[in-house]
Amino acid sequence: MFDDLPPDLDRLHTMWLQRIDAKIAALARRQTEEERGRRNRPAPPEWIIELGIGERRPPLQIHTGDCHMAGKRHRPVDRDEARRLLATGFKACGHCRPDSLLGITDLSSNPALTAAAAR
C-alpha cells in the first residue's frame, strides 16, 4: 500500500503543525477580508422609492432606506424628494412609516392634497 507520510514521529509532527498553521493563516485572511468588506460597504440610502413593473416603472411607495418591506425595484431619493412625493400623494410604507419620520402627518385630511393626488 502506498503511504506518503514520513515514517518518523518528528516529521509527522512537523507536517501536522504546518497544515494547522496554513489553515489558521487562511482563516485569518478570510476573516480580515470579511471585516474589510463590512467596513467598506456603502451605507444604505436614507430614503428609497419603490418602483412598479413595466417600461416606465411608476413609483409606488416611499420607504426608509433600510426597510425590508421594499421590493427589489427601487431607487434612492433624498429627504426633500421623499417629502415632496409624500406631499403630492404617494403612499408611505405602513411598516417603516417614512411619513412620520419626515414629520408629515395625516395628508388625507387635507382636501387640496387629496384632490391633487387623485389626478
Beta strands, then each sheet from edge to edge (+ up, - down):
strand 1: 47-51
strand 2: 59-64
strand 3: 74-77
strand 4: 91-92
sheet 1: 3+ 1- 2+ 4+
end
